[in-house]
Amino acid sequence: MPEVTQYTVSHREVLELIVKNLNIHEGKWMLVVNFGFTAANIGSGPEDALPTALVQVQKLVIQQATPDAPSALVVDAAEVNPDPKGTKSVAKRKS
């Protein structure tokens, strides 16, 4: 059997994994991606350099969802990571 060298996950699965990793058990959360943009002249040599836009993924952030957030982008922590003790707690981390 071949060795697995790659896994693919959706943005929703990433959000669920972060909620579980941060031990969040309540609230509706959504994933936010902070992008950086820059421009450069890029080519294999000076004669074929072209203006190019570059996009960087700088941070992944989760934030509590607003009531008007698209449901496809939101996970309910109580559903994806229920508290095994039945108590309510939200991990606090600085960004």
N, C-alpha and C positions, 0 to 999 in steps of 0.2 A: 504494500500500500504506500503511495507517495506521501512524503512529508508535507504538511500544510505550512505554507510560507506567507500566506496573505489572508486577511479577513476583511470583509467589506461590511460597513454598518451605515445605516441611514442617520440623518441628523437627529431624528427622534430617538433612535437607539443610543446615540451619543448623549443626548439629554437624560435619558433614563439611567445610563451608567453614571453620569455625574451626580444625579440626585441620590442614587444608591451610595456612591462613594462618599458623598458629603453627609450621609446619614440623615437626609431630610425626609420627614414622614408626613408633612402636611403642606397644603398650599398648591396652587397651580403655577407651574413654571414654564418658561420658554427659553430657547437657546438664542443667543445673540452672537453674531460674529463681527468683530471689529476688524475692518480692512484698512490697509495703508495703500496709497496710490502714489506712483512716481512715473516719470518718463525718462527714456534714454534712447540714444541712437545705437541700434544693435544690428549686427550683420556678421558674416564670416570674415569680412575684410572691409577696409575703408570704402571701397567702391560700391558695395552693396548694403551699406548701413541704412537702416530705415528708422524713422521715428517709431518708438514702441512704447506701449503702456504696460506697466508692471503692477500687479496686484499682489499684496502680501496679506496673508492671514496673520494678524498680530495677536489676537486673543479670542478665546472662546469664553463667553460669559453666560451665566444663567441669571434670569431676573424673574420676579413674580409677574405673572401674566396680567395684563389689563383685561377688563371685561370684554373689550372689542377685539382681542387678539384672535387670529384665525385658529380654530380648534385643531387643525392639522399640525400646528406648531407648538401645542401646549400639552404637557403631561401633568396629571394630578398625582402628586407625591404619595397621597394616601392609597392610591390604587397600584402604582408601580413599585412602591417601597413601604408597605404597611409596617407600622411599628409592632414588633413582636411582643413588646411588653404592654401594648395598649396605651402608653403614655404619649403625649404630644411633645415633640422637641424638634427644633430646627438648628442645625449646625450653624455657627457664626464664623465666617472667614472673611478676612480682608481681601479686597481685590487688588 
